[in-house]
């Protein structure tokens, strides 16, 4: 898949988001998303080597159930 084809997939249809995409999707800053996803108990982070991806559906569930972050 070429880079252009990948970029054409809307964020709300992707299963995994980069930190920058997740920030745009949620309105939460990248630093805060990194802080939250650094926790070992974080179930919406997917590590591919040193690359961090956030599982969109699990992130949404987390935020739906959160009182504050």
mmCIF file of the N, C-alpha and C atoms, coordinates in Angstrom:
data_MODEL
# 
_entry.id   MODEL 
# 
loop_
_atom_site.group_PDB 
_atom_site.id 
_atom_site.type_symbol 
_atom_site.label_atom_id 
_atom_site.label_alt_id 
_atom_site.label_comp_id 
_atom_site.label_asym_id 
_atom_site.label_entity_id 
_atom_site.label_seq_id 
_atom_site.pdbx_PDB_ins_code 
_atom_site.Cartn_x 
_atom_site.Cartn_y 
_atom_site.Cartn_z 
_atom_site.occupancy 
_atom_site.B_iso_or_equiv 
_atom_site.pdbx_formal_charge 
_atom_site.auth_seq_id 
_atom_site.auth_comp_id 
_atom_site.auth_asym_id 
_atom_site.auth_atom_id 
_atom_site.pdbx_PDB_model_num 
ATOM 1   N N  . UNK A 1 1  ? 0.859   -1.182 0.000  1.00 0.00 ? 1  UNK A N  1 
ATOM 2   C CA . UNK A 1 1  ? 0.000   0.000  0.000  1.00 0.00 ? 1  UNK A CA 1 
ATOM 3   C C  . UNK A 1 1  ? 0.896   1.234  0.000  1.00 0.00 ? 1  UNK A C  1 
ATOM 4   N N  . UNK A 1 2  ? 0.623   2.130  -0.900 1.00 0.00 ? 2  UNK A N  1 
ATOM 5   C CA . UNK A 1 2  ? 1.428   3.348  -0.966 1.00 0.00 ? 2  UNK A CA 1 
ATOM 6   C C  . UNK A 1 2  ? 1.087   4.281  0.184  1.00 0.00 ? 2  UNK A C  1 
ATOM 7   N N  . UNK A 1 3  ? 1.969   5.169  0.476  1.00 0.00 ? 3  UNK A N  1 
ATOM 8   C CA . UNK A 1 3  ? 1.763   6.127  1.571  1.00 0.00 ? 3  UNK A CA 1 
ATOM 9   C C  . UNK A 1 3  ? 0.509   6.957  1.337  1.00 0.00 ? 3  UNK A C  1 
ATOM 10  N N  . UNK A 1 4  ? 0.246   7.362  0.113  1.00 0.00 ? 4  UNK A N  1 
ATOM 11  C CA . UNK A 1 4  ? -0.936  8.176  -0.178 1.00 0.00 ? 4  UNK A CA 1 
ATOM 12  C C  . UNK A 1 4  ? -2.218  7.407  0.107  1.00 0.00 ? 4  UNK A C  1 
ATOM 13  N N  . UNK A 1 5  ? -2.268  6.149  -0.263 1.00 0.00 ? 5  UNK A N  1 
ATOM 14  C CA . UNK A 1 5  ? -3.468  5.342  0.000  1.00 0.00 ? 5  UNK A CA 1 
ATOM 15  C C  . UNK A 1 5  ? -3.690  5.209  1.504  1.00 0.00 ? 5  UNK A C  1 
ATOM 16  N N  . UNK A 1 6  ? -2.614  5.035  2.264  1.00 0.00 ? 6  UNK A N  1 
ATOM 17  C CA . UNK A 1 6  ? -2.725  4.915  3.719  1.00 0.00 ? 6  UNK A CA 1 
ATOM 18  C C  . UNK A 1 6  ? -3.275  6.194  4.328  1.00 0.00 ? 6  UNK A C  1 
ATOM 19  N N  . UNK A 1 7  ? -2.820  7.334  3.846  1.00 0.00 ? 7  UNK A N  1 
ATOM 20  C CA . UNK A 1 7  ? -3.249  8.606  4.405  1.00 0.00 ? 7  UNK A CA 1 
ATOM 21  C C  . UNK A 1 7  ? -4.708  8.925  4.073  1.00 0.00 ? 7  UNK A C  1 
ATOM 22  N N  . UNK A 1 8  ? -5.285  8.259  3.083  1.00 0.00 ? 8  UNK A N  1 
ATOM 23  C CA . UNK A 1 8  ? -6.648  8.537  2.683  1.00 0.00 ? 8  UNK A CA 1 
ATOM 24  C C  . UNK A 1 8  ? -7.679  7.852  3.587  1.00 0.00 ? 8  UNK A C  1 
ATOM 25  N N  . UNK A 1 9  ? -7.250  6.936  4.450  1.00 0.00 ? 9  UNK A N  1 
ATOM 26  C CA . UNK A 1 9  ? -8.164  6.267  5.363  1.00 0.00 ? 9  UNK A CA 1 
ATOM 27  C C  . UNK A 1 9  ? -8.523  7.257  6.469  1.00 0.00 ? 9  UNK A C  1 
ATOM 28  N N  . UNK A 1 10 ? -9.824  7.538  6.664  1.00 0.00 ? 10 UNK A N  1 
ATOM 29  C CA . UNK A 1 10 ? -10.220 8.476  7.720  1.00 0.00 ? 10 UNK A CA 1 
ATOM 30  C C  . UNK A 1 10 ? -9.821  7.954  9.103  1.00 0.00 ? 10 UNK A C  1 
ATOM 31  N N  . UNK A 1 11 ? -9.456  8.856  9.982  1.00 0.00 ? 11 UNK A N  1 
ATOM 32  C CA . UNK A 1 11 ? -9.008  8.492  11.332 1.00 0.00 ? 11 UNK A CA 1 
ATOM 33  C C  . UNK A 1 11 ? -10.061 7.652  12.048 1.00 0.00 ? 11 UNK A C  1 
ATOM 34  N N  . UNK A 1 12 ? -11.333 7.984  11.898 1.00 0.00 ? 12 UNK A N  1 
ATOM 35  C CA . UNK A 1 12 ? -12.385 7.272  12.619 1.00 0.00 ? 12 UNK A CA 1 
ATOM 36  C C  . UNK A 1 12 ? -12.609 5.857  12.086 1.00 0.00 ? 12 UNK A C  1 
ATOM 37  N N  . UNK A 1 13 ? -11.957 5.492  10.973 1.00 0.00 ? 13 UNK A N  1 
ATOM 38  C CA . UNK A 1 13 ? -12.054 4.132  10.450 1.00 0.00 ? 13 UNK A CA 1 
ATOM 39  C C  . UNK A 1 13 ? -10.806 3.298  10.738 1.00 0.00 ? 13 UNK A C  1 
ATOM 40  N N  . UNK A 1 14 ? -9.755  3.922  11.210 1.00 0.00 ? 14 UNK A N  1 
ATOM 41  C CA . UNK A 1 14 ? -8.522  3.194  11.514 1.00 0.00 ? 14 UNK A CA 1 
ATOM 42  C C  . UNK A 1 14 ? -8.694  2.456  12.838 1.00 0.00 ? 14 UNK A C  1 
ATOM 43  N N  . UNK A 1 15 ? -8.097  1.271  12.925 1.00 0.00 ? 15 UNK A N  1 
ATOM 44  C CA . UNK A 1 15 ? -8.171  0.537  14.184 1.00 0.00 ? 15 UNK A CA 1 
ATOM 45  C C  . UNK A 1 15 ? -7.093  0.993  15.159 1.00 0.00 ? 15 UNK A C  1 
ATOM 46  N N  . UNK A 1 16 ? -5.954  1.437  14.649 1.00 0.00 ? 16 UNK A N  1 
ATOM 47  C CA . UNK A 1 16 ? -4.854  1.922  15.486 1.00 0.00 ? 16 UNK A CA 1 
ATOM 48  C C  . UNK A 1 16 ? -4.435  3.298  15.013 1.00 0.00 ? 16 UNK A C  1 
ATOM 49  N N  . UNK A 1 17 ? -4.159  4.166  15.980 1.00 0.00 ? 17 UNK A N  1 
ATOM 50  C CA . UNK A 1 17 ? -3.816  5.548  15.675 1.00 0.00 ? 17 UNK A CA 1 
ATOM 51  C C  . UNK A 1 17 ? -2.434  5.891  16.208 1.00 0.00 ? 17 UNK A C  1 
ATOM 52  N N  . UNK A 1 18 ? -1.718  6.724  15.485 1.00 0.00 ? 18 UNK A N  1 
ATOM 53  C CA . UNK A 1 18 ? -0.483  7.282  16.032 1.00 0.00 ? 18 UNK A CA 1 
ATOM 54  C C  . UNK A 1 18 ? -0.874  8.256  17.143 1.00 0.00 ? 18 UNK A C  1 
ATOM 55  N N  . UNK A 1 19 ? 0.079   8.676  17.926 1.00 0.00 ? 19 UNK A N  1 
ATOM 56  C CA . UNK A 1 19 ? -0.205  9.627  19.001 1.00 0.00 ? 19 UNK A CA 1 
ATOM 57  C C  . UNK A 1 19 ? -0.747  10.937 18.416 1.00 0.00 ? 19 UNK A C  1 
ATOM 58  N N  . UNK A 1 20 ? -0.178  11.382 17.315 1.00 0.00 ? 20 UNK A N  1 
ATOM 59  C CA . UNK A 1 20 ? -0.659  12.618 16.683 1.00 0.00 ? 20 UNK A CA 1 
ATOM 60  C C  . UNK A 1 20 ? -2.094  12.464 16.171 1.00 0.00 ? 20 UNK A C  1 
ATOM 61  N N  . UNK A 1 21 ? -2.399  11.325 15.558 1.00 0.00 ? 21 UNK A N  1 
ATOM 62  C CA . UNK A 1 21 ? -3.763  11.077 15.089 1.00 0.00 ? 21 UNK A CA 1 
ATOM 63  C C  . UNK A 1 21 ? -4.736  11.002 16.257 1.00 0.00 ? 21 UNK A C  1 
ATOM 64  N N  . UNK A 1 22 ? -4.328  10.330 17.335 1.00 0.00 ? 22 UNK A N  1 
ATOM 65  C CA . UNK A 1 22 ? -5.187  10.207 18.511 1.00 0.00 ? 22 UNK A CA 1 
ATOM 66  C C  . UNK A 1 22 ? -5.436  11.572 19.147 1.00 0.00 ? 22 UNK A C  1 
ATOM 67  N N  . UNK A 1 23 ? -4.439  12.428 19.128 1.00 0.00 ? 23 UNK A N  1 
ATOM 68  C CA . UNK A 1 23 ? -4.600  13.777 19.668 1.00 0.00 ? 23 UNK A CA 1 
ATOM 69  C C  . UNK A 1 23 ? -5.631  14.557 18.852 1.00 0.00 ? 23 UNK A C  1 
ATOM 70  N N  . UNK A 1 24 ? -5.546  14.455 17.538 1.00 0.00 ? 24 UNK A N  1 
ATOM 71  C CA . UNK A 1 24 ? -6.514  15.135 16.672 1.00 0.00 ? 24 UNK A CA 1 
ATOM 72  C C  . UNK A 1 24 ? -7.907  14.542 16.851 1.00 0.00 ? 24 UNK A C  1 
ATOM 73  N N  . UNK A 1 25 ? -7.997  13.241 17.018 1.00 0.00 ? 25 UNK A N  1 
ATOM 74  C CA . UNK A 1 25 ? -9.270  12.522 17.166 1.00 0.00 ? 25 UNK A CA 1 
ATOM 75  C C  . UNK A 1 25 ? -9.958  12.858 18.487 1.00 0.00 ? 25 UNK A C  1 
ATOM 76  N N  . UNK A 1 26 ? -9.182  12.944 19.571 1.00 0.00 ? 26 UNK A N  1 
ATOM 77  C CA . UNK A 1 26 ? -9.764  13.118 20.906 1.00 0.00 ? 26 UNK A CA 1 
ATOM 78  C C  . UNK A 1 26 ? -9.731  14.548 21.425 1.00 0.00 ? 26 UNK A C  1 
ATOM 79  N N  . UNK A 1 27 ? -8.832  15.372 20.906 1.00 0.00 ? 27 UNK A N  1 
ATOM 80  C CA . UNK A 1 27 ? -8.663  16.717 21.440 1.00 0.00 ? 27 UNK A CA 1 
ATOM 81  C C  . UNK A 1 27 ? -7.769  16.750 22.666 1.00 0.00 ? 27 UNK A C  1 
ATOM 82  N N  . UNK A 1 28 ? -7.133  15.641 22.975 1.00 0.00 ? 28 UNK A N  1 
ATOM 83  C CA . UNK A 1 28 ? -6.206  15.544 24.109 1.00 0.00 ? 28 UNK A CA 1 
ATOM 84  C C  . UNK A 1 28 ? -4.797  15.722 23.567 1.00 0.00 ? 28 UNK A C  1 
ATOM 85  N N  . UNK A 1 29 ? -3.962  16.440 24.277 1.00 0.00 ? 29 UNK A N  1 
ATOM 86  C CA . UNK A 1 29 ? -2.600  16.707 23.825 1.00 0.00 ? 29 UNK A CA 1 
ATOM 87  C C  . UNK A 1 29 ? -1.742  15.462 23.732 1.00 0.00 ? 29 UNK A C  1 
ATOM 88  N N  . UNK A 1 30 ? -0.738  15.529 22.883 1.00 0.00 ? 30 UNK A N  1 
ATOM 89  C CA . UNK A 1 30 ? 0.142   14.386 22.683 1.00 0.00 ? 30 UNK A CA 1 
ATOM 90  C C  . UNK A 1 30 ? 0.914   14.024 23.951 1.00 0.00 ? 30 UNK A C  1 
ATOM 91  N N  . UNK A 1 31 ? 1.323   15.013 24.717 1.00 0.00 ? 31 UNK A N  1 
ATOM 92  C CA . UNK A 1 31 ? 2.072   14.736 25.955 1.00 0.00 ? 31 UNK A CA 1 
ATOM 93  C C  . UNK A 1 31 ? 1.206   13.957 26.937 1.00 0.00 ? 31 UNK A C  1 
ATOM 94  N N  . UNK A 1 32 ? -0.062  14.341 27.069 1.00 0.00 ? 32 UNK A N  1 
ATOM 95  C CA . UNK A 1 32 ? -0.967  13.654 27.989 1.00 0.00 ? 32 UNK A CA 1 
ATOM 96  C C  . UNK A 1 32 ? -1.249  12.237 27.500 1.00 0.00 ? 32 UNK A C  1 
ATOM 97  N N  . UNK A 1 33 ? -1.436  12.054 26.199 1.00 0.00 ? 33 UNK A N  1 
ATOM 98  C CA . UNK A 1 33 ? -1.662  10.709 25.663 1.00 0.00 ? 33 UNK A CA 1 
ATOM 99  C C  . UNK A 1 33 ? -0.451  9.822  25.891 1.00 0.00 ? 33 UNK A C  1 
ATOM 100 N N  . UNK A 1 34 ? 0.748   10.381 25.730 1.00 0.00 ? 34 UNK A N  1 
ATOM 101 C CA . UNK A 1 34 ? 1.962   9.598  26.002 1.00 0.00 ? 34 UNK A CA 1 
ATOM 102 C C  . UNK A 1 34 ? 2.050   9.239  27.485 1.00 0.00 ? 34 UNK A C  1 
ATOM 103 N N  . UNK A 1 35 ? 1.724   10.202 28.344 1.00 0.00 ? 35 UNK A N  1 
ATOM 104 C CA . UNK A 1 35 ? 1.766   9.960  29.789 1.00 0.00 ? 35 UNK A CA 1 
ATOM 105 C C  . UNK A 1 35 ? 0.807   8.833  30.179 1.00 0.00 ? 35 UNK A C  1 
ATOM 106 N N  . UNK A 1 36 ? -0.415  8.896  29.689 1.00 0.00 ? 36 UNK A N  1 
ATOM 107 C CA . UNK A 1 36 ? -1.417  7.870  30.017 1.00 0.00 ? 36 UNK A CA 1 
ATOM 108 C C  . UNK A 1 36 ? -0.997  6.509  29.467 1.00 0.00 ? 36 UNK A C  1 
ATOM 109 N N  . UNK A 1 37 ? -0.498  6.483  28.243 1.00 0.00 ? 37 UNK A N  1 
ATOM 110 C CA . UNK A 1 37 ? -0.177  5.202  27.615 1.00 0.00 ? 37 UNK A CA 1 
ATOM 111 C C  . UNK A 1 37 ? 1.170   4.633  28.056 1.00 0.00 ? 37 UNK A C  1 
ATOM 112 N N  . UNK A 1 38 ? 1.937   5.374  28.847 1.00 0.00 ? 38 UNK A N  1 
ATOM 113 C CA . UNK A 1 38 ? 3.188   4.845  29.404 1.00 0.00 ? 38 UNK A CA 1 
ATOM 114 C C  . UNK A 1 38 ? 2.935   3.823  30.510 1.00 0.00 ? 38 UNK A C  1 
ATOM 115 N N  . UNK A 1 39 ? 1.762   3.863  31.115 1.00 0.00 ? 39 UNK A N  1 
ATOM 116 C CA . UNK A 1 39 ? 1.439   2.957  32.211 1.00 0.00 ? 39 UNK A CA 1 
ATOM 117 C C  . UNK A 1 39 ? 1.406   1.509  31.723 1.00 0.00 ? 39 UNK A C  1 
ATOM 118 N N  . UNK A 1 40 ? 1.965   0.604  32.519 1.00 0.00 ? 40 UNK A N  1 
ATOM 119 C CA . UNK A 1 40 ? 1.947   -0.819 32.164 1.00 0.00 ? 40 UNK A CA 1 
ATOM 120 C C  . UNK A 1 40 ? 0.535   -1.380 32.141 1.00 0.00 ? 40 UNK A C  1 
ATOM 121 N N  . UNK A 1 41 ? -0.387  -0.753 32.868 1.00 0.00 ? 41 UNK A N  1 
ATOM 122 C CA . UNK A 1 41 ? -1.763  -1.243 32.911 1.00 0.00 ? 41 UNK A CA 1 
ATOM 123 C C  . UNK A 1 41 ? -2.630  -0.683 31.781 1.00 0.00 ? 41 UNK A C  1 
ATOM 124 N N  . UNK A 1 42 ? -2.062  0.134  30.930 1.00 0.00 ? 42 UNK A N  1 
ATOM 125 C CA . UNK A 1 42 ? -2.799  0.736  29.814 1.00 0.00 ? 42 UNK A CA 1 
ATOM 126 C C  . UNK A 1 42 ? -3.152  -0.350 28.801 1.00 0.00 ? 42 UNK A C  1 
ATOM 127 N N  . UNK A 1 43 ? -4.460  -0.554 28.568 1.00 0.00 ? 43 UNK A N  1 
ATOM 128 C CA . UNK A 1 43 ? -4.866  -1.610 27.647 1.00 0.00 ? 43 UNK A CA 1 
ATOM 129 C C  . UNK A 1 43 ? -5.176  -1.102 26.241 1.00 0.00 ? 43 UNK A C  1 
ATOM 130 N N  . UNK A 1 44 ? -4.969  0.193  25.977 1.00 0.00 ? 44 UNK A N  1 
ATOM 131 C CA . UNK A 1 44 ? -5.227  0.701  24.635 1.00 0.00 ? 44 UNK A CA 1 
ATOM 132 C C  . UNK A 1 44 ? -3.954  1.067  23.881 1.00 0.00 ? 44 UNK A C  1 
ATOM 133 N N  . UNK A 1 45 ? -2.802  0.699  24.428 1.00 0.00 ? 45 UNK A N  1 
ATOM 134 C CA . UNK A 1 45 ? -1.539  0.971  23.733 1.00 0.00 ? 45 UNK A CA 1 
ATOM 135 C C  . UNK A 1 45 ? -1.032  -0.313 23.086 1.00 0.00 ? 45 UNK A C  1 
ATOM 136 N N  . UNK A 1 46 ? -0.482  -0.175 21.894 1.00 0.00 ? 46 UNK A N  1 
ATOM 137 C CA . UNK A 1 46 ? 0.118   -1.281 21.163 1.00 0.00 ? 46 UNK A CA 1 
ATOM 138 C C  . UNK A 1 46 ? 1.529   -0.851 20.788 1.00 0.00 ? 46 UNK A C  1 
ATOM 139 N N  . UNK A 1 47 ? 2.501   -1.588 21.272 1.00 0.00 ? 47 UNK A N  1 
ATOM 140 C CA . UNK A 1 47 ? 3.896   -1.264 20.974 1.00 0.00 ? 47 UNK A CA 1 
ATOM 141 C C  . UNK A 1 47 ? 4.382   -2.124 19.824 1.00 0.00 ? 47 UNK A C  1 
ATOM 142 N N  . UNK A 1 48 ? 4.950   -1.515 18.823 1.00 0.00 ? 48 UNK A N  1 
ATOM 143 C CA . UNK A 1 48 ? 5.605   -2.215 17.723 1.00 0.00 ? 48 UNK A CA 1 
ATOM 144 C C  . UNK A 1 48 ? 7.048   -1.746 17.763 1.00 0.00 ? 48 UNK A C  1 
ATOM 145 N N  . UNK A 1 49 ? 7.867   -2.506 18.462 1.00 0.00 ? 49 UNK A N  1 
ATOM 146 C CA . UNK A 1 49 ? 9.232   -2.065 18.749 1.00 0.00 ? 49 UNK A CA 1 
ATOM 147 C C  . UNK A 1 49 ? 9.144   -0.858 19.661 1.00 0.00 ? 49 UNK A C  1 
ATOM 148 N N  . UNK A 1 50 ? 9.629   0.277  19.206 1.00 0.00 ? 50 UNK A N  1 
ATOM 149 C CA . UNK A 1 50 ? 9.532   1.501  20.000 1.00 0.00 ? 50 UNK A CA 1 
ATOM 150 C C  . UNK A 1 50 ? 8.396   2.397  19.518 1.00 0.00 ? 50 UNK A C  1 
ATOM 151 N N  . UNK A 1 51 ? 7.705   1.964  18.466 1.00 0.00 ? 51 UNK A N  1 
ATOM 152 C CA . UNK A 1 51 ? 6.580   2.749  17.941 1.00 0.00 ? 51 UNK A CA 1 
ATOM 153 C C  . UNK A 1 51 ? 5.328   2.483  18.768 1.00 0.00 ? 51 UNK A C  1 
ATOM 154 N N  . UNK A 1 52 ? 4.664   3.550  19.155 1.00 0.00 ? 52 UNK A N  1 
ATOM 155 C CA . UNK A 1 52 ? 3.463   3.479  19.991 1.00 0.00 ? 52 UNK A CA 1 
ATOM 156 C C  . UNK A 1 52 ? 2.241   3.765  19.126 1.00 0.00 ? 52 UNK A C  1 
ATOM 157 N N  . UNK A 1 53 ? 1.299   2.821  19.120 1.00 0.00 ? 53 UNK A N  1 
ATOM 158 C CA . UNK A 1 53 ? 0.016   3.033  18.468 1.00 0.00 ? 53 UNK A CA 1 
ATOM 159 C C  . UNK A 1 53 ? -1.071  2.904  19.522 1.00 0.00 ? 53 UNK A C  1 
ATOM 160 N N  . UNK A 1 54 ? -2.130  3.651  19.352 1.00 0.00 ? 54 UNK A N  1 
ATOM 161 C CA . UNK A 1 54 ? -3.231  3.611  20.305 1.00 0.00 ? 54 UNK A CA 1 
ATOM 162 C C  . UNK A 1 54 ? -4.441  2.969  19.640 1.00 0.00 ? 54 UNK A C  1 
ATOM 163 N N  . UNK A 1 55 ? -4.984  1.955  20.297 1.00 0.00 ? 55 UNK A N  1 
ATOM 164 C CA . UNK A 1 55 ? -6.140  1.239  19.780 1.00 0.00 ? 55 UNK A CA 1 
ATOM 165 C C  . UNK A 1 55 ? -7.362  2.150  19.916 1.00 0.00 ? 55 UNK A C  1 
ATOM 166 N N  . UNK A 1 56 ? -7.887  2.579  18.781 1.00 0.00 ? 56 UNK A N  1 
ATOM 167 C CA . UNK A 1 56 ? -8.929  3.612  18.751 1.00 0.00 ? 56 UNK A CA 1 
ATOM 168 C C  . UNK A 1 56 ? -10.164 3.232  19.578 1.00 0.00 ? 56 UNK A C  1 
ATOM 169 N N  . UNK A 1 57 ? -10.695 2.036  19.395 1.00 0.00 ? 57 UNK A N  1 
ATOM 170 C CA . UNK A 1 57 ? -11.918 1.649  20.115 1.00 0.00 ? 57 UNK A CA 1 
ATOM 171 C C  . UNK A 1 57 ? -11.677 1.565  21.622 1.00 0.00 ? 57 UNK A C  1 
ATOM 172 N N  . UNK A 1 58 ? -10.546 0.973  22.023 1.00 0.00 ? 58 UNK A N  1 
ATOM 173 C CA . UNK A 1 58 ? -10.227 0.871  23.451 1.00 0.00 ? 58 UNK A CA 1 
ATOM 174 C C  . UNK A 1 58 ? -9.967  2.243  24.057 1.00 0.00 ? 58 UNK A C  1 
ATOM 175 N N  . UNK A 1 59 ? -9.334  3.138  23.303 1.00 0.00 ? 59 UNK A N  1 
ATOM 176 C CA . UNK A 1 59 ? -9.095  4.501  23.766 1.00 0.00 ? 59 UNK A CA 1 
ATOM 177 C C  . UNK A 1 59 ? -10.429 5.212  23.974 1.00 0.00 ? 59 UNK A C  1 
ATOM 178 N N  . UNK A 1 60 ? -11.342 5.046  23.033 1.00 0.00 ? 60 UNK A N  1 
ATOM 179 C CA . UNK A 1 60 ? -12.666 5.663  23.152 1.00 0.00 ? 60 UNK A CA 1 
ATOM 180 C C  . UNK A 1 60 ? -13.394 5.130  24.382 1.00 0.00 ? 60 UNK A C  1 
ATOM 181 N N  . UNK A 1 61 ? -13.337 3.824  24.624 1.00 0.00 ? 61 UNK A N  1 
ATOM 182 C CA . UNK A 1 61 ? -13.956 3.219  25.813 1.00 0.00 ? 61 UNK A CA 1 
ATOM 183 C C  . UNK A 1 61 ? -13.344 3.809  27.083 1.00 0.00 ? 61 UNK A C  1 
ATOM 184 N N  . UNK A 1 62 ? -12.025 3.915  27.100 1.00 0.00 ? 62 UNK A N  1 
ATOM 185 C CA . UNK A 1 62 ? -11.333 4.486  28.255 1.00 0.00 ? 62 UNK A CA 1 
ATOM 186 C C  . UNK A 1 62 ? -11.837 5.902  28.536 1.00 0.00 ? 62 UNK A C  1 
ATOM 187 N N  . UNK A 1 63 ? -11.925 6.709  27.498 1.00 0.00 ? 63 UNK A N  1 
ATOM 188 C CA . UNK A 1 63 ? -12.366 8.079  27.673 1.00 0.00 ? 63 UNK A CA 1 
ATOM 189 C C  . UNK A 1 63 ? -13.847 8.174  28.039 1.00 0.00 ? 63 UNK A C  1 
ATOM 190 N N  . UNK A 1 64 ? -14.673 7.275  27.499 1.00 0.00 ? 64 UNK A N  1 
ATOM 191 C CA . UNK A 1 64 ? -16.090 7.243  27.842 1.00 0.00 ? 64 UNK A CA 1 
ATOM 192 C C  . UNK A 1 64 ? -16.311 6.957  29.332 1.00 0.00 ? 64 UNK A C  1 
ATOM 193 N N  . UNK A 1 65 ? -15.410 6.180  29.925 1.00 0.00 ? 65 UNK A N  1 
ATOM 194 C CA . UNK A 1 65 ? -15.555 5.788  31.327 1.00 0.00 ? 65 UNK A CA 1 
ATOM 195 C C  . UNK A 1 65 ? -14.751 6.664  32.292 1.00 0.00 ? 65 UNK A C  1 
ATOM 196 N N  . UNK A 1 66 ? -13.943 7.572  31.769 1.00 0.00 ? 66 UNK A N  1 
ATOM 197 C CA . UNK A 1 66 ? -13.076 8.398  32.615 1.00 0.00 ? 66 UNK A CA 1 
ATOM 198 C C  . UNK A 1 66 ? -13.844 9.597  33.155 1.00 0.00 ? 66 UNK A C  1 
ATOM 199 N N  . UNK A 1 67 ? -13.609 9.916  34.405 1.00 0.00 ? 67 UNK A N  1 
ATOM 200 C CA . UNK A 1 67 ? -14.159 11.118 35.007 1.00 0.00 ? 67 UNK A CA 1 
ATOM 201 C C  . UNK A 1 67 ? -13.263 12.309 34.708 1.00 0.00 ? 67 UNK A C  1 
ATOM 202 N N  . UNK A 1 68 ? -11.956 12.090 34.812 1.00 0.00 ? 68 UNK A N  1 
ATOM 203 C CA . UNK A 1 68 ? -10.976 13.127 34.490 1.00 0.00 ? 68 UNK A CA 1 
ATOM 204 C C  . UNK A 1 68 ? -9.684  12.441 34.063 1.00 0.00 ? 68 UNK A C  1 
ATOM 205 N N  . UNK A 1 69 ? -8.850  13.213 33.358 1.00 0.00 ? 69 UNK A N  1 
ATOM 206 C CA . UNK A 1 69 ? -7.551  12.661 32.962 1.00 0.00 ? 69 UNK A CA 1 
ATOM 207 C C  . UNK A 1 69 ? -6.484  13.695 33.228 1.00 0.00 ? 69 UNK A C  1 
# 
